[in-house]
């Protein structure tokens, strides 16, 4: 991620190790950004210069590593997958051939990544027409302030879509690792909420969204709008709360590396292999650090692949992964809990999101699907952490007299 994106590189890499923000946190932060009364910078250049300074205050030269200039060929080389470096070959299937049942049994239950071709076309997504510049031309939407990074105190850095689109068109190409819109609250913001109607959960993984049982206000952030200039991306991370994810690229291409669960973070991230003075953005990882990881840990099981426009990648919970935008990209992604990954998600949620776990536990027992109701029995092995003085189950009313 080019110092902008999921907080971007760093925020994404850290989100499974820090308390997950609530939906209310995201909405309040976004509303505050929109309502803040201050004099706006006169130009998009000033806006983006200010955003870059907040996101990486100690980086004075965003082109210092030369990936936009003298090392441009190194970046271009990443658009091809060397067969000797691919690790295992990820399977690709057509959306028309992947039923929810086949997806659950062959990929989700087996914890195997897969790339699914043709979801946006088959399911007639309006998002197929999206471009960063085109979205910015809409008056209200162009004014929407979207997240493109975080400052050193963890506060969100936001810019208008219109200013970000100007940055992508005229300035981002000069940055080694550009800012990256990775916004998880767009669907709750008045100016941008209509975007959520431009796509849907792919039919192959639409059987379960078990976090919806706790309600939109309590569930953690789970869907993101992605607007990434080339060379932006996300560093190595595992998705939060044990959730799995699907990620669809609408415009442009993304390069992925995925390491299977059980791989240590030190191996996947290559942190011990980073040389003094090197940056640790996604472009640095793919160009410099990942080759060292391959050499130092040749038996580490991994997939390396390029995601083409219109393709959806499934990332099972627990897989370390990093992503680099090879082109200017537009995409959407969503994390989910299902009956297949329930045990892992429950273990993390009952500890990391205690209040949500209690509500989830109660809601499972009232589900119409008997298989989902049965998950409550599995959760009972490690029940939610009770709030002092409050029973986990609401007492049942007494039976009426006969």
Secondary structure by P-SEA (a helix, b strand, c coil): ccccccccaaaaacccccccccaaaaaaaaaaaaaccccccccaaaaaaaaaaaacccccccccccccccaaaaaaaacccccccccbbbbbbbcccccaaaaaccccccbbbbbbcccccccccccccccaaaaaaccccccbbbbcccccccbbbbbcaaaaaaaaacccccccccbbbbccccccccccccccccccccccccccccccccccccccccbbbbbbccccccccccccccccbbbbbccbbbbbbbbccccccccccccccccccccccaaaaaaccaaaaaaacccccbbbbbbcccbbbbbcccccbbbbbcccccbbbbbbccccaaaaaaaaaacccaaaaaaaaaaaaacccccccccccccccccccccccccccccccccccc
